[in-house]
Amino acid sequence: MTLRKTNPPRIVIVGAGAAGLNLATRLSRSLGRKKAAEITLVDENLTHMWKPSLHEYSVGTKGSDEEISLLEHSHRNRYNFRLGRFAGIDRDRCMVQLDPVNDLHNRPLAPLRSLPYDILVLAIGSRSNDFGTPGIKEHCLMLDTPTQAKRLQSELLNLFLRLETGALGKDHSKININIVGGGATGVELAAELREATEQLAHNGIDRLRDPGIVHIRIIEAAPRVLAALPEKVSKKVTRHLGELSVTVSVNARVQHVTSQEVHLADGTILPTTLTIWAAGIRAPEVVGTLSTLETGSLGRLKVRPTLQSTHDEKIYVIGDCAECVWPEKDGFLPPRAQVATQQAEFLEAQLTAHLAGKPLRNFHYIDRGSLVAISQEGAVAALMGKAIGTVTFEGWLARRAYKYLHFQHLSSVQGWFRAVVLTALGKAMRRVRPRLKLH
Protein backbone atom coordinates (compact mmCIF):
# COMPACT_ATOMS: atom_id res chain seq x y z
CA MET A 1 0.00 0.00 0.00
CA THR A 2 1.33 3.44 -0.88
CA LEU A 3 0.37 6.86 0.42
CA ARG A 4 0.53 10.15 -1.40
CA LYS A 5 3.62 12.22 -0.76
CA THR A 6 1.99 14.66 1.61
CA ASN A 7 3.58 15.93 4.77
CA PRO A 8 2.04 15.05 7.10
CA PRO A 9 -0.43 12.46 5.68
CA ARG A 10 -4.10 13.46 5.94
CA ILE A 11 -6.53 11.25 7.85
CA VAL A 12 -10.17 12.30 7.39
CA ILE A 13 -12.82 10.80 9.68
CA VAL A 14 -16.44 11.24 8.59
CA GLY A 15 -18.96 11.04 11.43
CA ALA A 16 -18.64 12.33 15.01
CA GLY A 17 -20.56 9.57 16.73
CA ALA A 18 -19.20 7.18 19.35
CA ALA A 19 -16.70 5.65 16.92
CA GLY A 20 -15.65 8.75 14.98
CA LEU A 21 -15.13 11.13 17.90
CA ASN A 22 -13.35 8.45 19.91
CA LEU A 23 -10.99 7.74 17.02
CA ALA A 24 -10.35 11.43 16.26
CA THR A 25 -9.46 12.03 19.90
CA ARG A 26 -7.10 9.06 20.07
CA LEU A 27 -5.34 9.88 16.80
CA SER A 28 -4.94 13.55 17.72
CA ARG A 29 -3.16 12.51 20.91
CA SER A 30 -0.97 9.80 19.37
CA LEU A 31 -0.27 11.06 15.84
CA GLY A 32 -1.50 14.65 15.67
CA ARG A 33 0.59 16.03 18.51
CA LYS A 34 3.71 14.43 17.01
CA LYS A 35 2.76 15.94 13.62
CA ALA A 36 2.86 12.41 12.23
CA ALA A 37 -0.57 12.97 10.64
CA GLU A 38 -3.11 15.72 10.08
CA ILE A 39 -6.44 14.65 11.63
CA THR A 40 -9.75 16.04 10.35
CA LEU A 41 -13.20 15.15 11.70
CA VAL A 42 -16.29 15.89 9.58
CA ASP A 43 -19.90 16.01 10.78
CA GLU A 44 -23.11 17.83 9.90
CA ASN A 45 -23.75 18.63 13.59
CA LEU A 46 -21.83 21.05 15.78
CA THR A 47 -22.22 18.90 18.90
CA HIS A 48 -21.85 15.27 19.92
CA MET A 49 -24.33 13.22 21.93
CA TRP A 50 -23.57 9.68 23.01
CA LYS A 51 -26.11 7.69 20.97
CA PRO A 52 -27.05 5.22 23.75
CA SER A 53 -28.23 8.26 25.74
CA LEU A 54 -30.41 9.75 22.99
CA HIS A 55 -33.53 8.40 24.70
CA GLU A 56 -32.65 10.49 27.78
CA TYR A 57 -32.11 13.64 25.72
CA SER A 58 -35.37 13.01 23.86
CA VAL A 59 -37.51 13.13 27.01
CA GLY A 60 -35.52 15.90 28.69
CA THR A 61 -33.87 13.92 31.49
CA LYS A 62 -30.54 14.94 29.99
CA GLY A 63 -30.00 18.51 28.86
CA SER A 64 -27.96 20.15 26.13
CA ASP A 65 -25.35 21.12 28.75
CA GLU A 66 -24.12 17.50 28.52
CA GLU A 67 -23.44 17.74 24.78
CA ILE A 68 -19.85 18.03 23.59
CA SER A 69 -19.07 21.00 21.35
CA LEU A 70 -17.06 19.71 18.40
CA LEU A 71 -15.54 23.14 17.80
CA GLU A 72 -14.27 23.40 21.37
CA HIS A 73 -13.24 19.74 21.50
CA SER A 74 -11.26 19.93 18.25
CA HIS A 75 -9.46 23.07 19.39
CA ARG A 76 -8.54 21.54 22.75
CA ASN A 77 -7.33 18.29 21.17
CA ARG A 78 -5.63 19.95 18.18
CA TYR A 79 -7.41 18.30 15.30
CA ASN A 80 -9.46 19.92 12.53
CA PHE A 81 -13.24 19.96 12.62
CA ARG A 82 -15.15 20.62 9.41
CA LEU A 83 -18.91 21.17 9.29
CA GLY A 84 -20.42 19.32 6.34
CA ARG A 85 -22.88 16.64 5.27
CA PHE A 86 -21.21 13.59 3.73
CA ALA A 87 -22.27 13.24 0.09
CA GLY A 88 -19.80 10.85 -1.54
CA ILE A 89 -16.22 9.95 -2.41
CA ASP A 90 -14.10 10.65 -5.48
CA ARG A 91 -11.72 7.69 -5.10
CA ASP A 92 -9.63 8.59 -8.15
CA ARG A 93 -8.77 12.01 -6.72
CA CYS A 94 -8.96 10.91 -3.03
CA MET A 95 -11.54 13.55 -2.19
CA VAL A 96 -14.48 13.48 0.24
CA GLN A 97 -17.49 15.31 -1.15
CA LEU A 98 -19.60 17.37 1.26
CA ASP A 99 -23.09 18.77 0.71
CA PRO A 100 -24.05 22.17 2.12
CA VAL A 101 -25.33 22.56 5.68
CA ASN A 102 -28.00 25.21 6.35
CA ASP A 103 -29.36 26.72 9.54
CA LEU A 104 -32.98 26.57 10.72
CA HIS A 105 -33.83 29.50 8.43
CA ASN A 106 -32.24 27.73 5.45
CA ARG A 107 -29.28 30.08 5.40
CA PRO A 108 -25.96 28.44 4.45
CA LEU A 109 -23.57 27.53 7.25
CA ALA A 110 -21.19 25.45 5.16
CA PRO A 111 -21.06 25.36 1.33
CA LEU A 112 -20.68 22.51 -1.13
CA ARG A 113 -17.02 21.49 -1.08
CA SER A 114 -14.49 18.66 -1.10
CA LEU A 115 -11.73 17.60 1.29
CA PRO A 116 -8.58 15.71 0.27
CA TYR A 117 -7.51 12.60 2.15
CA ASP A 118 -4.72 10.05 2.23
CA ILE A 119 -6.63 7.75 4.56
CA LEU A 120 -10.41 7.97 4.93
CA VAL A 121 -12.42 6.54 7.82
CA LEU A 122 -16.20 6.29 7.42
CA ALA A 123 -18.02 6.24 10.75
CA ILE A 124 -21.39 7.59 9.63
CA GLY A 125 -23.53 5.39 11.87
CA SER A 126 -26.98 4.09 11.02
CA ARG A 127 -30.56 5.21 10.55
CA SER A 128 -33.92 3.65 11.40
CA ASN A 129 -35.18 1.08 8.92
CA ASP A 130 -38.84 1.64 8.07
CA PHE A 131 -38.92 -1.52 5.89
CA GLY A 132 -41.05 0.40 3.39
CA THR A 133 -44.00 0.43 5.80
CA PRO A 134 -46.64 2.93 4.63
CA GLY A 135 -47.07 6.02 6.80
CA ILE A 136 -43.82 5.76 8.75
CA LYS A 137 -42.04 8.73 7.18
CA GLU A 138 -45.16 10.89 7.34
CA HIS A 139 -46.48 10.07 10.81
CA CYS A 140 -43.65 8.70 12.97
CA LEU A 141 -40.82 10.32 14.87
CA MET A 142 -37.44 8.60 14.96
CA LEU A 143 -34.46 8.64 17.30
CA ASP A 144 -31.25 8.31 15.31
CA THR A 145 -29.59 11.72 15.63
CA PRO A 146 -29.24 14.59 18.13
CA THR A 147 -31.53 16.68 15.91
CA GLN A 148 -34.25 14.02 16.06
CA ALA A 149 -33.82 13.70 19.84
CA LYS A 150 -34.35 17.44 20.27
CA ARG A 151 -37.39 17.37 18.00
CA LEU A 152 -38.93 14.49 19.96
CA GLN A 153 -38.27 16.32 23.22
CA SER A 154 -40.07 19.39 21.89
CA GLU A 155 -43.00 17.34 20.53
CA LEU A 156 -43.47 15.51 23.83
CA LEU A 157 -43.39 18.64 25.98
CA ASN A 158 -45.76 20.47 23.65
CA LEU A 159 -48.12 17.48 23.68
CA PHE A 160 -48.23 17.43 27.48
CA LEU A 161 -48.76 21.20 27.59
CA ARG A 162 -51.69 20.92 25.19
CA LEU A 163 -53.14 18.22 27.40
CA GLU A 164 -52.78 20.43 30.48
CA THR A 165 -54.27 23.54 28.90
CA GLY A 166 -57.09 21.73 27.10
CA ALA A 167 -55.73 22.63 23.69
CA LEU A 168 -55.99 18.96 22.65
CA GLY A 169 -59.77 19.25 22.83
CA LYS A 170 -62.44 17.40 24.77
CA ASP A 171 -62.07 14.26 22.66
CA HIS A 172 -58.46 13.80 23.80
CA SER A 173 -58.69 13.00 27.48
CA LYS A 174 -55.91 10.42 27.20
CA ILE A 175 -52.57 10.31 25.43
CA ASN A 176 -51.53 7.13 23.61
CA ILE A 177 -47.82 6.86 22.84
CA ASN A 178 -46.86 3.88 20.69
CA ILE A 179 -43.19 2.91 20.36
CA VAL A 180 -42.64 0.53 17.46
CA GLY A 181 -39.64 -1.68 18.15
CA GLY A 182 -38.74 -3.66 21.25
CA GLY A 183 -34.98 -3.44 20.98
CA ALA A 184 -32.81 -1.55 23.45
CA THR A 185 -33.82 1.86 22.06
CA GLY A 186 -37.55 1.20 22.30
CA VAL A 187 -37.35 -0.38 25.74
CA GLU A 188 -35.14 2.32 27.25
CA LEU A 189 -37.21 5.10 25.68
CA ALA A 190 -40.47 3.67 27.10
CA ALA A 191 -39.02 3.42 30.61
CA GLU A 192 -37.47 6.88 30.49
CA LEU A 193 -40.68 8.35 29.11
CA ARG A 194 -42.67 6.92 32.01
CA GLU A 195 -40.26 8.50 34.47
CA ALA A 196 -40.42 11.81 32.59
CA THR A 197 -44.20 11.94 32.87
CA GLU A 198 -43.91 11.44 36.62
CA GLN A 199 -41.37 14.26 36.84
CA LEU A 200 -43.58 16.55 34.75
CA ALA A 201 -46.48 15.82 37.09
CA HIS A 202 -44.40 17.40 39.88
CA ASN A 203 -43.37 20.36 37.71
CA GLY A 204 -46.66 21.97 36.74
CA ILE A 205 -48.35 19.48 34.37
CA ASP A 206 -51.01 18.56 36.91
CA ARG A 207 -53.06 16.30 34.65
CA LEU A 208 -50.14 13.88 34.49
CA ARG A 209 -50.66 13.10 38.19
CA ASP A 210 -53.24 10.60 37.00
CA PRO A 211 -50.97 7.64 36.07
CA GLY A 212 -53.49 6.38 33.52
CA ILE A 213 -53.60 9.58 31.52
CA VAL A 214 -50.60 8.54 29.39
CA HIS A 215 -50.66 5.04 27.94
CA ILE A 216 -47.25 3.86 26.69
CA ARG A 217 -47.08 0.76 24.50
CA ILE A 218 -44.13 -1.08 22.92
CA ILE A 219 -45.02 -2.88 19.69
CA GLU A 220 -42.60 -5.68 18.77
CA ALA A 221 -42.84 -8.04 15.78
CA ALA A 222 -40.71 -10.74 17.46
CA PRO A 223 -42.01 -13.13 20.17
CA ARG A 224 -40.25 -11.08 22.89
CA VAL A 225 -38.57 -7.74 23.46
CA LEU A 226 -34.76 -7.59 23.21
CA ALA A 227 -34.85 -10.63 20.95
CA ALA A 228 -31.09 -10.32 20.24
CA LEU A 229 -30.21 -10.67 23.95
CA PRO A 230 -30.45 -13.68 26.29
CA GLU A 231 -34.01 -14.71 27.17
CA LYS A 232 -33.28 -14.12 30.87
CA VAL A 233 -32.67 -10.45 30.15
CA SER A 234 -35.83 -10.20 28.06
CA LYS A 235 -37.99 -11.68 30.82
CA LYS A 236 -36.56 -9.41 33.49
CA VAL A 237 -36.98 -6.32 31.32
CA THR A 238 -40.57 -7.28 30.49
CA ARG A 239 -41.31 -7.59 34.19
CA HIS A 240 -39.79 -4.18 34.89
CA LEU A 241 -41.81 -2.61 32.07
CA GLY A 242 -44.99 -4.06 33.56
CA GLU A 243 -44.10 -2.48 36.92
CA LEU A 244 -43.81 0.86 35.10
CA SER A 245 -47.26 0.38 33.50
CA VAL A 246 -45.77 0.05 30.02
CA THR A 247 -47.80 -2.28 27.82
CA VAL A 248 -45.78 -4.74 25.70
CA SER A 249 -47.35 -6.17 22.54
CA VAL A 250 -45.24 -8.95 20.96
CA ASN A 251 -45.80 -10.90 17.73
CA ALA A 252 -47.28 -7.62 16.51
CA ARG A 253 -46.18 -6.49 13.06
CA VAL A 254 -47.11 -2.97 11.99
CA GLN A 255 -48.83 -2.87 8.60
CA HIS A 256 -49.27 0.88 8.27
CA VAL A 257 -49.52 4.03 10.36
CA THR A 258 -51.77 7.09 10.17
CA SER A 259 -51.78 10.25 12.26
CA GLN A 260 -54.30 8.71 14.68
CA GLU A 261 -53.94 4.93 14.34
CA VAL A 262 -51.40 2.12 14.18
CA HIS A 263 -52.67 -0.77 12.07
CA LEU A 264 -51.26 -4.23 12.79
CA ALA A 265 -51.03 -7.13 10.34
CA ASP A 266 -53.59 -9.17 12.31
CA GLY A 267 -56.22 -6.46 11.85
CA THR A 268 -55.80 -4.82 15.27
CA ILE A 269 -56.09 -1.03 15.23
CA LEU A 270 -54.39 0.87 18.03
CA PRO A 271 -55.23 4.52 18.72
CA THR A 272 -52.19 6.78 18.77
CA THR A 273 -51.45 10.35 19.72
CA LEU A 274 -47.75 10.03 19.03
CA THR A 275 -45.91 7.20 17.26
CA ILE A 276 -42.17 6.68 17.60
CA TRP A 277 -40.40 4.30 15.21
CA ALA A 278 -37.47 2.36 16.70
CA ALA A 279 -37.72 -0.92 14.78
CA GLY A 280 -34.45 -1.92 13.19
CA ILE A 281 -31.61 -0.01 11.55
CA ARG A 282 -29.89 0.30 8.20
CA ALA A 283 -26.99 2.28 6.80
CA PRO A 284 -27.67 5.93 5.86
CA GLU A 285 -29.08 6.39 2.38
CA VAL A 286 -25.90 8.07 1.15
CA VAL A 287 -24.13 4.71 1.36
CA GLY A 288 -26.28 3.53 -1.54
CA THR A 289 -24.68 6.19 -3.76
CA LEU A 290 -21.15 4.85 -3.19
CA SER A 291 -21.30 2.63 -6.23
CA THR A 292 -17.56 1.93 -6.26
CA LEU A 293 -17.65 0.35 -2.79
CA GLU A 294 -19.22 -3.01 -1.92
CA THR A 295 -22.37 -3.07 0.20
CA GLY A 296 -23.99 -5.94 2.09
CA SER A 297 -26.95 -6.52 4.38
CA LEU A 298 -28.87 -3.50 5.66
CA GLY A 299 -27.03 -1.39 3.07
CA ARG A 300 -23.82 -1.45 5.12
CA LEU A 301 -20.35 -1.26 3.61
CA LYS A 302 -18.49 -4.55 3.52
CA VAL A 303 -15.06 -4.54 5.18
CA ARG A 304 -12.09 -6.87 5.39
CA PRO A 305 -11.03 -8.23 8.79
CA THR A 306 -8.56 -5.30 8.85
CA LEU A 307 -11.60 -2.93 8.75
CA GLN A 308 -10.56 -1.69 5.31
CA SER A 309 -13.29 -1.54 2.67
CA THR A 310 -13.20 -4.53 0.35
CA HIS A 311 -12.51 -2.38 -2.73
CA ASP A 312 -10.17 0.32 -1.43
CA GLU A 313 -7.35 -0.17 1.09
CA LYS A 314 -7.22 3.57 1.83
CA ILE A 315 -10.80 3.58 3.10
CA TYR A 316 -11.67 2.15 6.51
CA VAL A 317 -15.22 1.68 7.79
CA ILE A 318 -16.22 1.33 11.46
CA GLY A 319 -19.33 1.40 13.60
CA ASP A 320 -22.92 0.78 12.55
CA CYS A 321 -22.28 1.42 8.85
CA ALA A 322 -19.71 -1.40 8.59
CA GLU A 323 -20.57 -5.01 7.76
CA CYS A 324 -17.81 -6.84 9.56
CA VAL A 325 -17.66 -10.63 9.76
CA TRP A 326 -18.07 -12.17 13.22
CA PRO A 327 -16.46 -15.62 12.80
CA GLU A 328 -17.45 -16.86 16.28
CA LYS A 329 -21.14 -16.34 15.49
CA ASP A 330 -20.96 -17.25 11.79
CA GLY A 331 -22.49 -13.88 10.96
CA PHE A 332 -21.82 -10.16 11.14
CA LEU A 333 -21.09 -7.87 14.08
CA PRO A 334 -24.21 -6.18 15.49
CA PRO A 335 -24.68 -2.39 15.27
CA ARG A 336 -23.89 -1.63 18.91
CA ALA A 337 -21.92 1.07 20.71
CA GLN A 338 -19.67 -1.62 22.19
CA VAL A 339 -18.58 -2.69 18.69
CA ALA A 340 -17.99 0.91 17.58
CA THR A 341 -15.88 1.66 20.67
CA GLN A 342 -13.69 -1.42 20.26
CA GLN A 343 -13.20 -0.68 16.56
CA ALA A 344 -12.14 2.91 17.31
CA GLU A 345 -9.62 1.67 19.89
CA PHE A 346 -8.28 -0.93 17.44
CA LEU A 347 -8.04 1.49 14.54
CA GLU A 348 -5.71 3.85 16.41
CA ALA A 349 -2.94 1.24 16.32
CA GLN A 350 -4.02 0.00 12.87
CA LEU A 351 -3.66 3.41 11.24
CA THR A 352 -0.33 3.96 12.96
CA ALA A 353 0.87 0.70 11.39
CA HIS A 354 -0.64 1.72 8.01
CA LEU A 355 1.30 4.99 8.00
CA ALA A 356 4.51 3.19 8.96
CA GLY A 357 4.07 0.60 6.21
CA LYS A 358 3.88 -2.21 8.75
CA PRO A 359 1.64 -5.33 8.43
CA LEU A 360 -1.99 -4.78 9.44
CA ARG A 361 -3.80 -6.89 12.02
CA ASN A 362 -7.30 -8.35 11.92
CA PHE A 363 -9.97 -6.95 14.24
CA HIS A 364 -11.34 -9.32 16.89
CA TYR A 365 -14.48 -8.33 18.77
CA ILE A 366 -14.92 -9.26 22.42
CA ASP A 367 -18.57 -9.46 23.47
CA ARG A 368 -18.64 -8.24 27.07
CA GLY A 369 -22.41 -8.48 27.40
CA SER A 370 -25.32 -6.05 27.37
CA LEU A 371 -26.84 -3.43 29.63
CA VAL A 372 -30.38 -2.08 29.32
CA ALA A 373 -31.49 0.92 31.40
CA ILE A 374 -34.95 0.77 32.97
CA SER A 375 -35.48 4.22 34.55
CA GLN A 376 -32.90 6.25 36.47
CA GLU A 377 -32.29 3.75 39.23
CA GLY A 378 -32.86 0.44 37.45
CA ALA A 379 -31.16 -1.61 34.76
CA VAL A 380 -30.71 -5.19 33.63
CA ALA A 381 -27.28 -6.53 32.71
CA ALA A 382 -25.93 -9.63 31.02
CA LEU A 383 -22.16 -9.93 31.33
CA MET A 384 -20.28 -12.40 29.16
CA GLY A 385 -16.82 -13.95 29.38
CA LYS A 386 -15.00 -17.23 28.87
CA ALA A 387 -14.46 -17.67 32.61
CA ILE A 388 -17.96 -16.73 33.83
CA GLY A 389 -20.17 -17.61 30.88
CA THR A 390 -23.28 -15.42 30.90
CA VAL A 391 -24.25 -13.79 34.19
CA THR A 392 -27.36 -11.61 34.53
CA PHE A 393 -28.12 -9.14 37.31
CA GLU A 394 -30.38 -6.14 37.79
CA GLY A 395 -31.22 -3.16 39.96
CA TRP A 396 -28.87 -0.60 41.50
CA LEU A 397 -25.66 -2.42 40.58
CA ALA A 398 -26.71 -2.84 36.96
CA ARG A 399 -27.62 0.85 36.78
CA ARG A 400 -24.19 1.81 38.14
CA ALA A 401 -22.61 -0.39 35.48
CA TYR A 402 -24.72 1.34 32.81
CA LYS A 403 -23.62 4.77 34.00
CA TYR A 404 -20.02 3.59 34.03
CA LEU A 405 -20.29 2.84 30.30
CA HIS A 406 -21.15 6.48 29.69
CA PHE A 407 -18.28 7.54 31.94
CA GLN A 408 -15.90 5.33 29.94
CA HIS A 409 -17.00 7.02 26.72
CA LEU A 410 -16.68 10.44 28.31
CA SER A 411 -13.17 9.70 29.59
CA SER A 412 -12.07 8.39 26.18
CA VAL A 413 -13.03 11.62 24.41
CA GLN A 414 -12.58 14.16 27.24
CA GLY A 415 -9.74 12.66 29.23
CA TRP A 416 -10.03 10.90 32.59
CA PHE A 417 -9.59 13.99 34.80
CA ARG A 418 -12.03 16.11 32.82
CA ALA A 419 -14.57 13.26 32.79
CA VAL A 420 -14.39 12.98 36.59
CA VAL A 421 -14.88 16.73 37.01
CA LEU A 422 -17.75 16.91 34.51
CA THR A 423 -19.48 13.91 36.09
CA ALA A 424 -19.16 15.42 39.58
CA LEU A 425 -20.45 18.79 38.38
CA GLY A 426 -23.36 17.08 36.65
CA LYS A 427 -24.35 15.30 39.86
CA ALA A 428 -24.07 18.54 41.84
CA MET A 429 -26.21 20.46 39.35
CA ARG A 430 -28.94 17.82 39.40
CA ARG A 431 -29.31 18.43 43.12
CA VAL A 432 -30.06 22.14 42.69
CA ARG A 433 -32.15 22.20 39.51
CA PRO A 434 -35.11 20.27 38.09
CA ARG A 435 -33.94 16.93 36.71
CA LEU A 436 -36.15 17.42 33.70
CA LYS A 437 -35.65 19.98 30.95
CA LEU A 438 -38.85 22.05 30.86
CA HIS A 439 -38.31 24.22 27.80
Disulfide bonds with the S-S distance in Angstrom:
none
